[in-house]
């Protein structure tokens, strides 16, 4: 199995777990060619939260993803993480 396949699987698993753990507006998995970070990227918009919840940080850590800095918005928290 290639490294790329494993990276994609890790990001997809984290995306599913985040959808199950916290209220979300959207959760997307972006291929390196579609990501501004040139890496497999988890892009999520969380609703009704202040900051990034511990449950989300836990899932990102378990998947070995790196949280990218994103500004929060009024009632939404944007989260981006890369492999």
Buried (B, 14 or more C-beta within 10 A) or exposed (E): EEEEEEBBEBBBBBBEBBEEBBEBEEBBBBEBEEBEBEBBBBBBBBEEBEEBBEBBBBBBEEBEBEBBEBEBEEEBBBBBBBB
